[in-house]
Amino acid sequence: MFLLLFSLLTFIYPFYAIYKPPSLLIRYFQRRWPDVLFHVQTKEKIVALTIDDAPSAFTEEILDVLKENGAKATFFVIGGQVAGREGVLKRAVEEGHALGNHVMRDEPSRALSDEELEEQIGTVEGMINQAYEDAGVPYPSRYFRPGSGFFSDRMRVLVKKLGYQLVLGDIYPHDPQIPYWRINARHILSMVKPGGVIICHDRRQWTVPMLKKVIPEIKSRGYEIATISGLLQTAMESSRNEQIEKEREETGG
């Protein structure tokens, strides 16, 4: 019986760790690849919401939900989906959201050559630049998320050379594969913690009802839902204030 139980646990745990990675594993990833953003260390009750595969026929509804709840997000843009939806990206920027680079097509970026990846990043960057220009907003920090979420050392070097921060996350309901908004909502809500980076996806009809459940609940817990830049800025300010307070205590000031 023990051997059977042990065998089951040995088989199941790797899948569970992928679906719901423990904090220890995320901390290891962050140490192993310090130039890749998985999670932001902070005590402040704030999380970043990131939405891949934008824009789509559902993006306007997503923006409505965000606006109704006073939440901000970073949308990772697939260039091949932009034509005819330029106004959606402009609206997102005007309403205080951010745009990140998710290359031209929904495919594993790791399989692309350096030349092809650089070309795709540059093409999408032009589209993002145009959205910010149309909205009259300066283009802030550049964020890149690889297609399918897998990266390589070669990709990390190239992305850094191009001036991008490579972003993954630590709260991911695997919503492209799991088309049940209640399950995905429960997954996200069970993992919310200060500094978390939520990954979900545009272009799916179950995303809007999931966000309608998740966003109000997260906010009811006292959290701010921000862009990646918003999360990083809050964490930096909090850390600086903690350091000032510590120095004041040490000097008796």
C-alpha positions as CSV (number, residue, x, y, z in Angstrom):
1,M,0.0,0.0,0.0
2,F,2.8,2.4,0.9
3,L,4.6,1.7,-2.3
4,L,1.5,2.3,-4.3
5,L,0.9,5.6,-2.5
6,F,4.5,6.6,-3.0
7,S,4.4,5.7,-6.7
8,L,1.2,7.8,-7.2
9,L,2.7,10.8,-5.4
10,T,5.9,10.5,-7.4
11,F,3.9,10.5,-10.6
12,I,1.4,13.2,-9.6
13,Y,3.6,15.8,-7.8
14,P,5.6,16.9,-10.9
15,F,2.3,17.7,-12.7
16,Y,1.0,19.5,-9.6
17,A,4.2,21.5,-9.3
18,I,3.7,22.7,-12.9
19,Y,0.1,23.5,-12.4
20,K,0.5,25.2,-9.0
21,P,4.2,25.9,-8.4
22,P,5.2,26.3,-4.8
23,S,6.9,29.5,-3.7
24,L,10.1,27.6,-3.1
25,L,10.2,26.7,-6.8
26,I,9.5,30.2,-7.9
27,R,12.3,31.6,-5.7
28,Y,14.6,29.0,-7.2
29,F,13.6,30.1,-10.8
30,Q,14.2,33.8,-9.8
31,R,17.7,33.0,-8.5
32,R,18.5,30.8,-11.4
33,W,17.4,33.3,-14.0
34,P,17.6,36.8,-12.3
35,D,17.0,38.6,-15.5
36,V,13.6,36.9,-16.0
37,L,10.7,38.3,-13.9
38,F,8.6,35.6,-12.2
39,H,7.6,37.4,-9.0
40,V,8.4,40.7,-7.3
41,Q,9.5,40.6,-3.7
42,T,7.4,43.0,-1.6
43,K,5.2,43.1,1.5
44,E,2.7,45.4,-0.2
45,K,-0.7,44.0,-1.2
46,I,-0.3,44.4,-4.9
47,V,-0.3,42.1,-7.9
48,A,0.4,42.5,-11.6
49,L,-2.3,41.3,-14.0
50,T,-0.9,40.2,-17.4
51,I,-3.1,39.2,-20.4
52,D,-1.5,37.4,-23.3
53,D,-2.7,37.1,-26.9
54,A,-4.2,40.5,-27.4
55,P,-5.9,42.1,-29.1
56,S,-9.0,40.0,-29.9
57,A,-12.7,40.1,-30.3
58,F,-12.9,39.9,-26.5
59,T,-10.4,42.7,-25.6
60,E,-13.1,45.4,-25.4
61,E,-15.0,43.4,-22.8
62,I,-11.9,42.8,-20.8
63,L,-11.2,46.5,-20.8
64,D,-14.8,47.1,-19.6
65,V,-14.3,44.7,-16.7
66,L,-11.0,46.4,-15.7
67,K,-12.5,49.8,-15.9
68,E,-15.5,48.9,-13.8
69,N,-13.2,47.5,-11.1
70,G,-10.4,50.1,-11.1
71,A,-7.8,47.5,-12.2
72,K,-4.9,47.8,-14.5
73,A,-3.2,45.2,-16.7
74,T,-0.3,44.6,-19.1
75,F,-1.5,43.2,-22.4
76,F,1.0,41.2,-24.4
77,V,0.4,41.9,-28.0
78,I,0.5,39.3,-30.9
79,G,1.3,41.4,-34.0
80,G,-0.7,39.2,-36.4
81,Q,-3.9,40.1,-34.5
82,V,-3.5,43.9,-34.5
83,A,-4.8,44.8,-38.0
84,G,-8.3,46.3,-37.6
85,R,-7.9,46.5,-33.9
86,E,-5.5,49.4,-33.5
87,G,-8.2,51.4,-31.8
88,V,-8.5,48.7,-29.1
89,L,-4.8,49.1,-28.3
90,K,-5.1,52.9,-28.2
91,R,-8.0,52.6,-25.8
92,A,-6.0,50.2,-23.5
93,V,-3.2,52.7,-23.3
94,E,-5.5,55.7,-22.8
95,E,-7.1,53.9,-19.9
96,G,-3.8,53.4,-18.1
97,H,-2.9,49.8,-19.2
98,A,0.4,48.8,-20.6
99,L,1.4,46.9,-23.8
100,G,4.0,44.2,-23.9
101,N,5.6,42.3,-26.9
102,H,4.4,38.8,-27.6
103,V,5.9,38.6,-31.2
104,M,3.9,38.1,-34.4
105,R,2.3,34.7,-34.1
106,D,1.0,32.4,-31.4
107,E,3.9,29.9,-31.6
108,P,6.9,28.9,-29.5
109,S,9.3,31.8,-29.7
110,R,12.2,29.5,-28.6
111,A,12.0,27.7,-32.0
112,L,12.7,30.9,-33.9
113,S,16.2,31.8,-35.1
114,D,17.8,35.0,-33.6
115,E,17.2,36.8,-36.9
116,E,13.5,35.8,-37.1
117,L,12.9,36.6,-33.4
118,E,14.5,40.0,-33.6
119,E,12.5,40.8,-36.7
120,Q,9.2,39.8,-35.1
121,I,10.0,41.7,-31.9
122,G,10.9,44.8,-34.0
123,T,7.6,44.6,-36.0
124,V,5.5,44.3,-32.9
125,E,7.4,47.1,-31.2
126,G,6.4,49.3,-34.1
127,M,2.8,48.5,-33.6
128,I,3.1,49.2,-29.8
129,N,4.9,52.4,-30.4
130,Q,2.1,53.5,-32.7
131,A,-0.6,52.7,-30.1
132,Y,1.2,54.9,-27.5
133,E,1.7,57.6,-30.1
134,D,-2.0,57.6,-31.0
135,A,-2.9,57.8,-27.3
136,G,-0.5,60.6,-26.7
137,V,1.3,58.6,-24.0
138,P,5.1,58.1,-23.7
139,Y,6.2,54.5,-24.3
140,P,7.3,53.2,-20.9
141,S,9.4,50.2,-20.0
142,R,9.6,47.4,-22.6
143,Y,8.4,44.0,-21.7
144,F,8.6,40.7,-23.6
145,R,6.9,37.4,-23.0
146,P,7.9,34.6,-25.3
147,G,5.3,32.6,-27.2
148,S,4.3,29.5,-25.2
149,G,6.3,30.8,-22.2
150,F,9.5,28.9,-22.9
151,F,12.8,30.7,-23.2
152,S,16.5,29.8,-23.8
153,D,19.8,31.4,-22.8
154,R,20.2,32.5,-26.4
155,M,16.8,34.3,-26.3
156,R,17.6,35.9,-23.0
157,V,20.8,37.5,-24.5
158,L,18.9,38.8,-27.5
159,V,16.0,40.2,-25.6
160,K,18.4,42.0,-23.2
161,K,20.3,43.4,-26.2
162,L,17.1,44.8,-27.6
163,G,16.3,46.6,-24.3
164,Y,13.5,44.3,-23.1
165,Q,12.7,42.8,-19.7
166,L,11.7,39.2,-20.1
167,V,8.5,38.5,-18.1
168,L,6.9,35.2,-17.1
169,G,4.9,35.0,-13.8
170,D,4.0,32.8,-10.9
171,I,0.1,32.6,-11.0
172,Y,-1.0,30.8,-14.1
173,P,-4.3,28.8,-14.3
174,H,-3.3,27.2,-17.7
175,D,-6.4,28.8,-19.1
176,P,-5.6,28.1,-22.8
177,Q,-5.9,24.4,-21.9
178,I,-8.6,24.6,-19.3
179,P,-11.8,26.2,-20.7
180,Y,-13.7,26.4,-17.4
181,W,-13.7,29.9,-15.9
182,R,-14.7,28.8,-12.4
183,I,-11.7,26.4,-12.1
184,N,-9.4,29.0,-13.4
185,A,-10.8,31.7,-11.1
186,R,-10.3,29.3,-8.1
187,H,-6.8,28.6,-9.1
188,I,-5.8,32.3,-9.3
189,L,-7.6,33.2,-6.0
190,S,-5.9,30.4,-4.2
191,M,-2.4,31.7,-5.2
192,V,-2.7,35.4,-4.8
193,K,0.1,36.9,-2.6
194,P,2.0,40.2,-2.5
195,G,4.1,40.7,-5.6
196,G,2.4,38.0,-7.6
197,V,2.3,38.1,-11.4
198,I,-0.9,36.7,-12.9
199,I,-0.9,35.2,-16.4
200,C,-4.2,34.8,-18.3
201,H,-5.2,34.9,-21.9
202,D,-7.2,37.1,-24.2
203,R,-8.9,35.4,-27.2
204,R,-10.9,33.0,-25.1
205,Q,-14.6,33.4,-24.3
206,W,-14.1,32.1,-20.7
207,T,-11.7,34.9,-19.8
208,V,-14.2,37.6,-19.2
209,P,-16.4,35.7,-16.7
210,M,-13.2,34.6,-15.0
211,L,-12.0,38.2,-14.6
212,K,-15.5,39.3,-13.4
213,K,-15.1,36.8,-10.5
214,V,-11.3,37.2,-9.8
215,I,-10.8,41.0,-9.9
216,P,-13.5,42.0,-7.4
217,E,-12.4,39.2,-5.0
218,I,-8.8,40.2,-5.2
219,K,-9.7,43.8,-4.5
220,S,-11.9,42.9,-1.6
221,R,-8.8,41.4,0.0
222,G,-7.2,44.8,-0.1
223,Y,-5.0,44.3,-3.1
224,E,-4.2,46.7,-5.9
225,I,-4.2,45.2,-9.3
226,A,-1.5,46.9,-11.4
227,T,0.6,46.8,-14.6
228,I,4.0,45.2,-14.3
229,S,5.6,48.7,-14.1
230,G,3.1,49.6,-11.4
231,L,4.0,46.6,-9.3
232,L,7.7,47.2,-9.7
233,Q,7.4,50.9,-8.8
234,T,5.3,50.1,-5.7
235,A,7.8,47.5,-4.6
236,M,10.8,49.8,-5.1
237,E,9.1,52.7,-3.2
238,S,8.2,50.3,-0.3
239,S,11.7,48.9,-0.1
240,R,13.1,52.4,-0.1
241,N,10.8,53.5,2.7
242,E,11.6,50.4,4.7
243,Q,15.3,51.2,4.4
244,I,14.8,54.8,5.5
245,E,12.8,53.7,8.5
246,K,15.5,51.1,9.4
247,E,18.2,53.8,9.2
248,R,16.2,56.1,11.3
249,E,15.7,53.5,14.0
250,E,19.4,52.7,14.0
251,T,20.4,56.3,14.4
252,G,17.7,57.0,16.9
253,G,16.2,59.7,14.7
